[in-house]
Amino acid sequence: MLTIKVKGINTPKNIINGAITQDSDIEALFWSETVNDDKETRKILKEIEQAEYGTPEYFIDRFGLKVSITELSTSAKAAIIIHNNPEAEIDLTEVGINGRDTIIKTLKNGSIILPDIDMPISYDIDNPAEGDIDVEFNGYHFSHLDALNMYFTDWYPNEPDLDWPGVEKL
């Protein structure tokens, strides 16, 4: 299950010897990553970069050019880090809306910290299965984006309507 936290609300700062240990420097974290060829990586590249997987060293951009994997956007790098390291807690402050949405819709494991929850997560309403998610937020399990969006925009920080489809208390 992908765990969501909100920066400054339910994310106590981890301070060791005066340094914050939260993983928020996406560029630095990405240097140790390997980009694997799997379903999630292909979806991340397609949705965030409009690109295709090439090898662990390059991807094929929207114009058909081979581009170094180091040139991926911060959003794509963050998604790959979370996918490869589901035990890590990654701060998505530097990630764009498209990246945030792709991470929540694609990844089923990991922990992310959002800078805020004031914008709903988008999906193709003509394809309801695209809204299927596996997310824990604030002690509730959300299995569809409609329920998570309703919680973000209407119910939070109160208890959600547990009769609403796609939400249950953990």
N, C-alpha and C positions, 0 to 999 in steps of 0.2 A: 504494500500500500504506500502511495506517495503521501508524505506528511507535509502539510503547509503550516507555516508560522508567519506572523506578521511582525516586521521589524519594529522594535521598540515597545511592543505590546506583550508578546509571549516569547521573547527571545532574550533571556538574561545574557549579558556579555560575559564571555569566558575570558578572564584575565589571568595571565600567568606572567609573573615578573614584570608587570606593567604593560604587557602587550596583549592586544585582543587576539584570540586564537580562532575566531570565526573565519571560515573560508569565504572570502569575498573578492580576492584578487584572481579573477577568472583567467586572465592571461598568464599569470605565473603558474597557476595550477595546471593549465593545459600542457605545459612543456613536458610533463611526465606521462602524458596520455598516449595511448595507441588507439587509432580510429579503426574499429573492427567492421567487417562487412556483415551486418545483420539487419533484420527487419526494422528495428527501431532507429538505427543509424541512418538507413536509407530514407525513412520517413522524416527524420530530423533534417537531413540535407535537402530533401525535396521541399518541405514546407517552409523552412527558414531561409535557405539559400537559393531555392529553385535550381538545385544542382543534383548531380548523381555521384554515387560513390565511384572512385577510381581504384585507389590502393590505399594502404595506410599512410602513404606520403603525399598523395594528391587527390583532388576531386575534380569532376568535370563541371564547369560553371554553366550558367544558362545560355551562354554563347558557344558552348562546345569546346572551350579551352581547358587545358590541364592547368590547375592552379594548386600551389602548395597548400597543404592542409593547415599551415600556420596562418594563412590568409582568411580563414573562416571568420565569420562575425563572432563577436563576443557571445551573442545569443546561442549560436550553434555550438560554440566551445563549451558553454555552460551546460547545455543539454547533454553533450557527449560525456562531460565529467560526471554528471549525475547518473547517467546510464551506466557508465563503467564503475562507479563508486557509490552504490546505493546506501552505504553506511555513512557517507559524508553528509554534512549539513551545509548547503551552498546558498549564499546570499545572492539574490537575483536583482539587486539594485541597479547593476549596469546592463541588465537585459531588457530588450524592448518588448513591447506588447505582443508582437507576433511570436517571439521566442518564448515568452511566458506561457502563452496559450498552447503552443506546441508541446512544451514540457508537460503541462498539466494533462493534455489530451493523450500524449504518447507514452509517458513513463509511468510504470505501475509500482516502482520502488524508488526509495530515496527520501530526502528531506530538503525542502526548500524554504527560504525566508523571502517573503514578498515585501517590498517597501511600503505597499498599501494595498487595499482591496476595493478601491473606489471605481474600478472599471470591470464590467462583466467579461468573462472569458467567451470568446466567439467560437462558433462552430456552424457548420452547414445545416440549417434546420430542415432542409430537404433530405438530409441523410441522418436520421435520428441516432443511428449507431455511432456516429462520430462524436456524439455527446456522452457516450459511455466512458466513465472514469472509475478509478479506484483511489479515492482521496480521503485522508483523515484531516480534519480541521476542527480545532477547538473542542475535541471530545466527541465528534460526530463523524460517521462514515457517510460519504457521498458517492453514489454510484452513477449519477448523471449530472451533467453540467447545468441543467435547468435548476436543480435543487441547490447546487453550490452557488450559482449566480443569485438565486433568490435569497439565500442566506447572506451573501456578501452585501446585497443592495437593500434588503428589507428587514431581515431579522437580526443580524449581528449588532451588538454583542449578546442579545437575548437568545433564549432557546428557540430553535426552529420549530415549525409546525411538523411534528413527527408523523402526521397523516399524509404529508406531501410525499409523492413517490420519489425514491432516490435518496432518502436521508434516514439515518437511524442513529440512535445514541449508542456509543461504544461502552 
